Amino acid sequence: MILMTVVLWASLLAFLYLFIKLTYQTLDYYLLTPIHIKNIMSRQGVRGPKARFFTGNLFDMASLISKSTFFDMPTIDHDIVPRLLPHFVLWSKIYGKRFIYWNGTEPRMCLVETELIRELLVKHTTISGKSWLQQQGSKHFVGRGLLMANGQDWFHQRHTVAPAFMNDKLKTYSAYMVECTEEMIRSMKKEVATGRVEFEIGEYMSRLTAEIISRTEFGTGYEKGKQIFHLLTVLQQLCAQATRQLCLPGSRFLPSKYNREIKSLKMEVERLLMEIIQSRTDCVEIGRSSSYGNDLLGMLLDEMQKKRGGNGFSLNLQLIMDECKTFFFAGHETSALLLTWTIMLLASNPSWQEKVRAEVREVCKGGSPSVYDLSKLSVLNMVIKESLRLYPPASVLPRMAFEDIKLGDLHIPKGLAIWIPVLAIHHNEEIWGKDVNEFNPNRFSAQSFTQGRHFMPFATGPRDCVGRSFALMEANIILSMLISKFSFTISDSYRHAPITVLTIKPKHGVQVCLRPLEE
């Protein structure tokens, strides 16, 4: 009897301790730490809009964005910062270049000073990264893949995947890129022969980049990956709403419609990925292959078979699936958008289209581009960079301080997120000149221009995009082949309406009219 009483009291005390600890941690995350950070930044003169409890400034931002994107733009106008970042425009006018706002319960400081941004992204890589809110919001989308990893996990994951995007690999991928693009061009020519003129070019670019990433990194075709791409697109749209869903403590555990739907989609994506992974492992197990392959998936599977390193890092199936989701999405979505926006810009600027076409003819001599030709396509490279400046795939670049940081004259406390509005920096008149909202690739012709300081479509520093070279090579090959076979103009049905769903997309697609060129 005494023993049972002791056990009961011990259990109650343990429960009470756990309850108090959990309550304190919740209060600390949702109330004490944010107030502490607000006071520190206020003493340094960094203030911002008044925040609501739990939701912060989310409803203010949602209302501003809803109003600014409700209507399509009347003309093709590249002044899109007021449309996509209306809260930045409003708050920077009121509070200056530095202001603090609340993304739900997460305090974020807006930072547009490029010297300080470069210091953060280059010098403080190991003590800054993705916040808990970002990781939770994308948990069912890309999980803890490279995009959302932090610290030593990020370092080891980057080290594992980087060889898949090195120069020797890129040379072998170029043949796949040419082959896939040739297939697309043949298909488009057949459609033109039937009398079709107008094409929604975004659909074609999306399918093409999906085919390329499927073949080069996962050893499968587009048809096999089509379901994965579709499900990831739906997951992307749901994850764009994640912050609103995570405002209340414990909300991620509730059996809400949102949580049920997003978990169901995640399970279906991972079931399809497991089929691809299983077919690769089966080939090794039955002796049909001596290795898992030298593409990204093969490298991940090889790494998983190694013993846990002394640093404690090891890959498991869940992390491999997270990496697959990350690169299926990043290698397909962002590349397709780069191509789509660039084609829109060339279609609405025929003089630049002719300059690129003349250069491609001179360099490629009527044939398909080789990897050695790409560096000679200087005009095309300028056009691609200008497209990335005007329409960077991601409009913002967030980082969180995991330790106290000294950044220029600022003391950044642990727990403060830094919000870098890439789109606003790319459209800053003080940096780029009076023609900042005009399509002018010549701005990238000056070798003296310090692009790295102000131009960051792939981020900068050690944590920049690992697939940058892959994406640029892909864009050069596809655009040079397409422009040598077709001339294109903007269709009368095109409505200019950029929107943000994690990435900057054309709301209604990009309709262009294609005319085949004589061989």
Buried (B, 14 or more C-beta within 10 A) or exposed (E): EEEEEEEEEEEEEEEEEEEEEEEEEEEEBBEEBBEBBBEBBEEBEBBBBEBEEBBBBBEBBBEBBEEBBEEEBEEBEBEBBBBBBBBBBBBBEEBBEBBBBBBBBBBBBBBBBBEBBBBBBBBBBBBBBBBEBBBBBBBBBBBBBBBBBBEEBBBBBBEBBBEBBEEEBBEEBBEBBBEBBEEBBEEBEEEBEEEEEEBBBBEBBBBBBBBBBBBBBBBBEBEBBBEBBEBBBBBBEBBBBBBBBBBBBEBBEEEEEBBEBBEEBBEBBBEBBBEBBEEBBEBBEEEEBEEBBBBBBBBBBBBBEEEEEEEEBEBEBEBBBBBBBBBBBBBBBBBBBBBBBBBBBBBBBEEBBEBBBEBBBEBBEEEBBBBEBBEBBEBBBBBBBBBBBBBBBBBBBBBBBBEEBEBEEBBBBBBBBBBBBBBBBBBBEEBBEEEBBBBBBEBBEEEEEEBEBBBBBBBBBEBBBBBEBBBBBBBBBBBBBBBBBBBBBBBEEBBBBBBBBBBBBBEBBBBBBBEEEEE
